[in-house]
């Protein structure tokens, strides 16, 4: 851990990434249908309490020290909570909600931050955009594809949280400028 990063920021970031990761994994696995009898609707409890309440509270705590993470976690927590309690609605209303969710994820992606956050938010944007199109088009194949993107996004969020706790790398090592180029020139 860098000496310049306070323990509070790391703690809220790790908890936020774990909460988002678990929620995306549960939601995505439900959408893919890879586990017999598990659907996206089965992720409602996880989305309500972990993705909604916990992520929102972590976001409020993060706002003190890291406005970017705080805004991201509060916004995503509110969206997951809303999804969990909204119940059944028309396909077009669902598509609109998912499209708005995608726009928030796009904003978070473009806002910057560290590489793992941008990857997670970018994949979340893609998952919600594809899922919105799937809702509008009533396409189970697109919904399944969106589920796989959500699973990858959740796995990246989980890895980033675990990496921070275990001091694993979160950056891909770079290569020299080209063949025959050395550090001494």
Buried (B, 14 or more C-beta within 10 A) or exposed (E): EEEEEEEEBBBBBBBBBBBBBBBBBBBBBBBBBEEEEBEBEBBBEBBBBBBBBBBBBBBBBBBEBBEBBBBBBBBBBBBBBBBBEEEEEEEEEBBBBBBBBBBBBBBBBEEEBBEBBBBBBBBBBBBBBBBBBBBBEEBEEBBBBBBBBBBBBBBBBBBBBBBBEEEEEEEEEEEEEEEEEEEEE
